[in-house]
Amino acid sequence: MDEILGQVLRNAVWERLDMLSELATRADAPSLLSVARSELPRLTEGWRAMLSAHEPDERGNCPTCSSRWRQQKAPCSVWRAAYEHLVAGGLAPAGGRHVRRATANPRRVVAGAR
């Protein structure tokens, strides 16, 4: 049951991201402004929540990415991705290596299929 729920949640998130990407590239200016006003605060709060879970502990390790046997020094991959996409991404050329196409998502699996 957890596997199915996890897949449903992942699919919903991928679909939402696909929809936002589509709107960003094809929406008219008034629609884009409306979406930006409603979605940007949600996206920034989502990033903040995720990054707060990855704040380094007193030893400089990421508590979320670390395991009992292997400590992950900060900045972890989540913080590096945040920097890449939120800060340096504005400097990166369009069509970088992390652009995900709406039609080609290898992570999507139909619920129940294995």
Long-range contacts (C-beta under 8 A, 24 or more apart in sequence): 4-111, 4-112, 7-109, 7-111, 8-111, 10-107, 10-108, 11-108, 11-111, 14-105, 14-107, 14-108, 17-100, 18-102, 18-105, 21-100, 21-102, 22-102, 47-82, 47-86, 50-78, 50-82, 51-78, 51-79, 51-82, 54-78, 54-79
